[in-house]
């Protein structure tokens, strides 16, 4: 069997955005929520020149901050960080049990087939085209995304969607929307030649997180308007 080959995108140099300090959306003694900019790793990458990341930028200000979950390099939006190991354990358990409600906004090519719907397609790594993922009905892990149409612009033939991932697979939203026939604008990994180059960045943003605060027990809902 031939060795898997990395995609051309994987070989692009890492060029993180300038460090102007983390944009903190919420902070208390137990946790914080931060807006990750597009193009910044959540954690250090492998290899030289891959150290700059959201976690290290946050720890420069909040030294006990620990990452709980991640966003893709090219996705912007809200990330939860715990303060200390115990809070990290509790929050990680909430994510694993799907008690954290996540909402994203995306701009896609064309109108979706319905005002709202569900994409239920199993996903697996595409080892021959790393870091791509693919729909794999035989060996893929169950993956579920709900979507809702927010608006459609006939002039540009683009739609703005709210996305609600029920599972958290790698590249889930990007692969599911490609499979639906409506790739995210600016997606150079899964979009076509026109859609992939039609924006300077991937038009995908984690715009809301809602969960029960692990210390206080009160409902916490934080919003972050999409920057596109």
KOLKOL-627856 format. One record per residue: x, y, z of N, C-alpha, C, O in turn. Coordinates in steps of 0.02 Angstrom, whole numbers, m for minus. Atoms other than C-alpha are relative to their C-alpha. Example, Ala and Ser with C-alpha at 12.3 -4.5 7.8 and 13.67 -1.06 7.14 Angstrom:
- 45  m59  0  615  m225  390  45  60  0  97  59  33;
- m42  m59  m3  684  m53  357  m39  55  37  m14  110  45;
REM end
This chain:
- 43  m60  0  0  0  0  44  62  0  89  66  42;
- m43  m59  2  77  170  m47  m9  43  62  m63  44  92;
- 3  m43  m58  118  291  91  m47  59  m13  m49  85  m69;
- 44  m57  10  m12  428  120  40  63  m10  94  71  19;
- m34  m63  15  35  599  55  m38  58  29  m99  60  25;
- 34  m60  m25  m2  765  140  m26  42  m58  2  41  m112;
- 27  m44  52  m109  888  43  45  60  m10  88  75  32;
- m40  m60  14  m34  1042  m37  m13  53  53  33  91  70;
- 15  m50  m50  m124  1149  92  40  m11  63  60  37  97;
- m37  14  m62  m36  1060  234  71  26  m3  102  37  49;
- m69  m22  7  130  1117  164  8  76  1  64  102  0;
- m4  m73  0  86  1303  166  32  24  65  20  m6  117;
- m32  m25  m61  189  1405  290  m52  28  49  m103  55  28;
- 44  m25  m53  107  1450  455  13  75  9  70  95  22;
- m7  m72  m5  75  1637  461  m54  26  47  m106  51  23;
- 52  m21  m47  m21  1679  621  m12  75  m3  34  112  m21;
- 13  m72  m1  m106  1849  637  41  34  55  62  0  102;
- m39  m36  m51  m16  1984  738  m30  m9  69  m91  m13  78;
- 23  8  m70  m25  1964  927  m15  68  30  31  105  49;
- 22  m63  m32  m126  2111  993  m32  m14  67  m68  28  95;
- 31  21  m63  m176  2017  1149  m64  m37  m13  m101  m19  m59;
- 61  38  11  m317  1890  1165  m62  41  12  m64  83  57;
- 65  m33  m8  m495  1951  1146  m43  m42  46  m72  m92  26;
- 35  38  m51  m576  1891  1306  m74  21  1  m90  79  12;
- 72  m13  1  m766  1876  1296  m32  m10  69  m84  19  84;
- 26  14  m68  m791  1812  1475  58  m25  42  101  m62  18;
- m54  21  m45  m678  1787  1626  m26  m1  72  m58  47  94;
- 12  2  m72  m703  1729  1805  53  m45  31  102  m63  m2;
- m51  39  m36  m608  1626  1934  4  m72  m24  52  m107  m7;
- 3  70  21  m656  1460  1851  17  m11  m73  45  m63  m90;
- m7  10  72  m648  1486  1664  0  66  m37  m13  118  m9;
- 4  m59  44  m636  1607  1519  m18  m23  m70  m4  m79  m89;
- 15  10  70  m701  1619  1342  37  52  m40  35  111  m24;
- m43  m43  40  m589  1692  1209  m19  m7  m73  m36  m62  m96;
- 11  1  72  m615  1739  1027  66  m18  m35  113  21  m33;
- m60  19  40  m488  1645  920  m6  31  m69  m57  22  m103;
- 2  m26  69  m444  1737  760  14  m56  m51  47  m105  m35;
- m15  47  54  m441  1642  596  75  2  m15  105  56  m14;
- m71  4  17  m266  1582  551  46  m11  59  107  m15  50;
- m40  13  m60  m208  1553  731  m14  m69  26  m72  m88  35;
- 8  66  m30  m177  1379  800  m28  7  71  m14  55  106;
- 25  1  m68  m269  1335  960  56  m21  49  60  5  104;
- m56  25  m40  m116  1241  1028  62  m1  m45  56  3  m106;
- m60  1  42  66  1234  970  m2  m57  m51  m25  m112  m35;
- m3  51  52  90  1140  807  66  m37  1  111  m22  41;
- m61  39  4  223  1015  760  49  34  m48  29  59  m100;
- m51  m28  43  386  1077  687  20  71  19  m11  102  62;
- m27  m66  m15  485  1237  688  m49  54  m22  m83  47  m73;
- 42  m57  17  392  1402  687  m74  m9  13  m114  31  m11;
- 70  14  m12  230  1327  751  m19  11  74  m70  m16  97;
- 12  m8  m72  239  1384  933  m55  51  15  m91  43  65;
- 49  m53  m13  129  1539  920  m71  m29  m6  m89  m58  m57;
- 68  28  0  m49  1490  967  m43  37  50  m17  77  90;
- 46  m33  m45  m203  1548  1060  16  m17  73  16  28  115;
- m12  19  m69  m161  1448  1217  58  39  30  53  64  86;
- m57  m35  m27  9  1528  1239  m13  75  7  11  107  54;
- 17  m71  m6  m58  1702  1205  m44  12  61  m36  63  95;
- 43  m8  m59  m192  1677  1338  39  m11  64  30  27  112;
- m38  15  m61  m71  1601  1464  48  56  19  69  60  77;
- m41  m57  m16  35  1757  1452  m37  49  45  m5  89  80;
- 41  m44  m42  m110  1847  1539  m32  m38  58  m38  m12  113;
- 34  41  m51  m198  1706  1634  39  m66  4  27  m112  m35;
- m49  54  2  m63  1583  1682  m27  m69  16  6  m119  2;
- 28  66  m15  m178  1444  1743  m50  m23  m52  m86  m72  m41;
- 48  17  53  m279  1438  1582  20  m65  m34  79  m75  m51;
- m11  65  33  m296  1264  1504  m55  m10  m53  m113  5  m41;
- 48  8  55  m379  1221  1339  m48  m59  15  m28  m109  43;
- 51  51  m10  m540  1120  1344  m20  m32  m67  m33  m92  m70;
- 17  25  66  m581  1102  1158  37  42  m51  75  87  m32;
- m38  m34  51  m516  1165  991  m45  24  m56  m102  2  m64;
- 29  m19  63  m563  1255  832  53  m10  m54  113  m5  m40;
- m46  6  56  m486  1226  661  42  63  m7  21  117  13;
- m45  m56  13  m340  1338  614  m36  57  m35  m28  115  m16;
- 30  m52  42  m446  1432  486  m68  23  24  m98  67  m6;
- 65  m20  m29  m604  1446  594  12  50  56  58  42  96;
- m4  m49  m55  m630  1595  708  m56  m13  49  m102  m52  36;
- 56  2  m47  m738  1614  862  18  m23  70  76  m25  89;
- m5  11  m72  m767  1563  1041  31  m66  19  13  m119  m7;
- m31  59  m31  m657  1442  1137  m4  7  75  4  62  103;
- 1  2  m73  m676  1391  1319  67  m23  25  95  m71  0;
- m61  22  m35  m522  1381  1429  m17  m5  74  m50  39  102;
- 11  10  m71  m526  1313  1605  57  32  40  112  41  15;
- m53  m24  m45  m430  1386  1751  15  m55  51  m20  m62  101;
- m20  55  m43  m343  1238  1830  m25  m67  m24  m73  m71  m64;
- 13  68  23  m349  1050  1807  m70  m24  17  m102  m58  m24;
- 66  24  m19  m510  1019  1902  m54  28  m45  m99  m8  m66;
- 49  m30  45  m610  1142  1798  8  m26  m71  m41  m34  m107;
- m10  29  66  m530  1072  1641  m34  m69  m4  m65  m85  m54;
- 32  67  m1  m589  897  1691  m76  6  m4  m108  m31  m41;
- 73  m7  0  m766  956  1725  m26  24  m68  m75  m3  m94;
- 23  m28  64  m783  1057  1566  10  m51  m57  m32  m57  m101;
- m11  51  51  m706  919  1459  m54  m53  4  m77  m78  m48;
- 55  48  m9  m837  801  1532  m65  27  m29  m104  m11  m58;
- 61  m30  29  m975  923  1482  1  m2  m76  m49  m16  m108;
- m6  4  73  m910  930  1304  m10  m72  m24  m46  m84  m72;
- 5  71  20  m893  740  1295  m72  m25  5  m93  m66  m36;
- 70  21  m10  m1072  719  1359  m48  42  m42  m109  33  m36;
- 41  m43  44  m1136  849  1233  m47  44  39  m103  57  18;
- 39  m48  m39  m1198  964  1369  16  72  m16  m14  118  10;
- m18  m67  22  m1116  1113  1286  m32  11  m69  m19  m27  m115;
- 35  m14  63  m1224  1190  1149  41  50  m40  55  105  m17;
- m43  m40  43  m1122  1260  1005  m39  24  m61  m77  m14  m91;
- 30  m26  62  m1180  1373  865  54  35  m40  96  71  m13;
- m47  m32  46  m1080  1429  714  m40  39  m53  m100  26  m63;
- 27  m31  59  m1113  1547  570  47  m14  m58  108  m15  m50;
- m40  13  60  m1055  1509  394  m34  33  m60  m96  39  m62;
- 26  m23  64  m1075  1586  222  19  m52  m51  77  m71  m58;
- m11  56  46  m1096  1453  88  m22  19  m70  m57  68  m81;
- 19  m10  70  m1116  1442  m99  m70  m27  m11  m85  m84  7;
- 67  22  18  m1296  1434  m158  m48  m6  58  m27  0  116;
- 49  10  m54  m1457  1408  m60  m3  m74  20  3  m117  m22;
- 6  70  m22  m1476  1250  46  m66  m29  m25  m110  8  m46;
- 61  32  27  m1610  1123  m3  m63  15  40  m118  6  15;
- 57  m16  m42  m1723  1178  141  19  56  48  78  70  57;
- m13  m53  m49  m1742  1318  268  38  m27  60  80  9  89;
- m37  33  m54  m1680  1197  400  6  m74  m16  m34  m101  m55;
- m9  70  15  m1616  1021  399  54  m31  43  84  2  85;
- m51  39  m37  m1498  888  466  45  m36  m49  21  m64  m99;
- m49  37  40  m1340  817  391  27  m56  44  62  m43  93;
- m18  58  m40  m1309  642  457  45  m45  m43  21  m91  m76;
- m47  37  42  m1152  574  374  62  m18  41  91  26  72;
- m59  21  m39  m1011  472  456  65  26  m32  71  28  m94;
- m62  m30  24  m837  547  441  61  m40  23  61  m70  77;
- m64  34  m16  m661  474  438  57  40  m31  46  81  m76;
- m59  m33  29  m485  535  402  13  m25  m70  5  m85  m84;
- m20  18  68  m433  538  220  76  m4  m1  110  45  m15;
- m72  7  m12  m259  468  248  42  15  m62  100  34  m56;
- m38  m15  61  m207  489  66  4  74  m15  45  96  m55;
- 1  m72  13  m247  675  70  m2  38  65  m44  83  74;
- m2  m36  m64  m203  732  244  10  75  m12  46  94  m58;
- 42  14  m60  m267  836  333  m74  m6  m15  m115  4  29;
- 71  4  19  m430  809  238  m36  m57  37  m6  m107  56;
- 46  52  m25  m576  712  310  m48  m16  m57  m52  20  m106;
- 46  20  53  m707  621  208  m60  m36  29  m59  m62  84;
- 58  40  m18  m879  544  215  18  m74  m13  40  m91  m68;
- m16  71  6  m854  357  246  m55  m39  34  m58  m44  95;
- 58  35  m27  m1011  254  266  17  m68  30  m25  m98  64;
- m20  65  m25  m914  96  309  36  5  67  20  m30  114;
- m42  m3  m61  m786  149  440  m3  67  35  29  76  87;
- 3  m66  m30  m830  330  478  m36  1  67  m77  m42  81;
- 33  m9  m65  m883  391  650  m65  39  m10  m68  84  m52;
- 63  m36  7  m1064  449  670  10  76  10  44  97  57;
- m10  m73  m1  m1073  637  637  m66  33  m20  m95  16  m71;
- 66  m30  11  m1227  748  646  5  76  6  31  102  55;
- 2  m74  1  m1250  932  601  m70  22  m18  m100  m2  m66;
- 63  m32  17  m1410  1033  605  16  69  m29  64  102  m9;
- m11  m67  29  m1424  1191  500  m66  37  m6  m120  7  m9;
- 58  m43  10  m1543  1338  482  21  57  m45  72  89  m34;
- m14  m55  45  m1548  1464  341  m17  66  35  m72  75  59;
- 11  m67  m29  m1527  1642  406  m17  51  m54  m60  94  m44;
- 13  m46  55  m1524  1735  239  30  m27  m64  75  m69  m63;
- m28  18  65  m1492  1714  54  4  63  m43  m43  102  m46;
- m12  m57  44  m1419  1844  m65  m1  m24  m72  48  m55  m94;
- 3  24  70  m1477  1808  m244  54  30  m44  77  m3  m91;
- m49  m33  43  m1352  1932  m317  67  m38  1  97  m48  m52;
- m64  37  m5  m1200  1836  m252  m11  m75  2  37  m114  m2;
- 17  70  m8  m1292  1670  m237  36  m32  59  64  m86  55;
- m29  24  m62  m1228  1651  m60  m53  m1  54  m100  39  54;
- 46  6  m56  m1320  1597  97  37  3  66  94  m22  71;
- m27  0  m68  m1287  1630  280  m39  m51  41  m100  m49  44;
- 31  54  m38  m1320  1479  390  21  3  73  77  23  89;
- m17  17  m68  m1327  1445  575  10  m76  2  m31  m113  m24;
- m18  70  m2  m1245  1277  610  4  m24  72  32  11  115;
- 1  27  m67  m1270  1167  762  28  m71  m2  m9  m119  m15;
- m30  67  1  m1147  1021  771  m19  m39  63  m7  m17  119;
- 18  43  m56  m1214  881  880  59  m44  20  62  m69  76;
- m63  36  m14  m1045  791  868  57  48  m16  46  102  m43;
- m56  m46  8  m871  866  861  57  m32  m39  114  m32  m15;
- m53  31  40  m775  777  723  43  53  m34  22  110  m44;
- m46  m44  35  m624  855  639  m31  22  m67  m52  m20  m107;
- 24  m29  63  m680  972  497  m73  m18  m14  m95  m15  m71;
- 68  25  10  m859  911  525  m44  47  m41  m74  26  m90;
- 44  m46  34  m950  1068  469  22  10  m73  m20  15  m118;
- m26  m12  67  m838  1093  318  m15  m59  m46  m36  m49  m103;
- 13  59  41  m856  914  255  m75  m10  m10  m96  m28  m65;
- 72  9  6  m1043  905  291  m30  49  m51  m72  30  m91;
- 28  m48  47  m1078  1064  194  24  m14  m71  m13  m4  m119;
- m23  20  66  m969  1008  50  m42  m58  m26  m62  m58  m84;
- 40  58  21  m1065  843  46  m71  20  m18  m103  m12  m60;
- 67  m25  15  m1228  941  45  m1  36  m67  m55  49  m94;
- m5  m37  63  m1165  1031  m111  4  75  9  m7  113  m38;
- m3  m72  m15  m1142  1200  m25  62  14  43  57  28  103;
- m63  m9  m36  m959  1218  23  4  70  29  m23  118  1;
- m9  m65  m32  m911  1359  140  46  44  m43  97  21  m68;
- m41  m48  39  m844  1513  50  67  9  35  71  16  96;
- m67  m8  m27  m657  1531  72  33  m64  22  88  m63  50;
- m28  64  m21  m629  1346  104  45  m27  m56  21  m54  m106;
- m49  22  51  m470  1305  7  14  m75  4  50  m102  m39;
- m11  72  m7  m471  1126  69  m58  m41  m28  m47  m94  m58;
- 58  38  22  m648  1072  28  m42  36  m52  m86  5  m82;
- 39  m36  49  m718  1208  m85  27  m9  m70  83  m34  m79;
- m26  3  69  m705  1218  m273  46  60  m13  55  101  32;
- m49  m52  16  m582  1334  m361  m29  69  8  6  115  30;
- 31  m66  m4  m706  1478  m366  m17  18  72  1  72  96;
- 20  m14  m69  m778  1466  m191  58  3  48  57  43  95;
- m57  1  m45  m612  1427  m109  41  63  m2  72  82  48;
- m39  m61  6  m531  1585  m174  m42  63  1  m17  118  m12;
- 46  m57  2  m684  1698  m159  1  41  63  m36  91  67;
- m7  m37  m62  m636  1759  15  70  m8  26  103  m58  11;
- m68  3  m27  m474  1796  106  6  m51  56  62  m71  73;
- m1  48  m55  m522  1677  245  m60  m46  m6  m106  m34  m45;
- 57  45  m5  m638  1532  283  m56  36  36  m46  61  92;
- 57  m36  m30  m810  1608  318  m39  m47  47  m96  m65  33;
- 28  43  m52  m844  1501  471  21  27  68  80  37  81;
- m13  m33  m64  m860  1571  647  m43  m31  54  m103  m39  46;
- 37  26  m58  m908  1495  815  m29  59  38  7  94  74;
- 28  m64  m24  m1030  1629  870  m39  m6  65  m59  45  93;
- 34  6  m65  m1113  1556  1026  18  m65  35  23  m117  4;
- m8  59  m43  m1076  1438  1170  m47  8  59  m52  62  89;
- 48  m1  m55  m1206  1393  1301  8  m63  41  6  m119  14;
- m9  58  m44  m1180  1280  1451  m11  21  72  m15  81  88;
- 7  m13  m71  m1204  1265  1638  70  10  30  115  m31  21;
- m65  m15  m31  m1061  1346  1734  18  m55  50  m22  m69  95;
- m17  58  m43  m967  1203  1821  8  18  74  6  m27  116;
- m9  m20  m70  m940  1304  1982  m64  29  29  m85  9  84;
- 59  m34  m27  m1094  1413  2002  m66  m36  m14  m115  m27  22;
- 61  35  18  m1222  1300  1917  m49  41  m40  m103  17  m56;
- 46  m42  39  m1300  1445  1823  14  m7  m75  68  m26  m96;
- m6  5  73  m1332  1448  1636  44  57  m25  35  115  m7;
- m45  m49  28  m1195  1537  1540  m8  m2  m76  m1  m55  m107;
- 8  m4  73  m1225  1596  1361  40  61  m25  25  118  m7;
- m44  m52  25  m1091  1696  1271  m4  2  m77  m1  m50  m110;
- 5  m10  73  m1109  1768  1095  61  38  m26  91  78  10;
- m54  m35  35  m978  1827  972  m22  12  m72  m23  m35  m112;
- 25  m14  68  m1041  1915  814  52  m22  m53  112  m12  m44;
- m44  21  55  m969  1844  653  33  62  m30  m1  112  m42;
- m35  m58  28  m836  1962  582  m4  4  m76  37  37  m107;
- 8  m2  73  m897  1935  403  m75  3  m16  m93  5  m75;
REM end
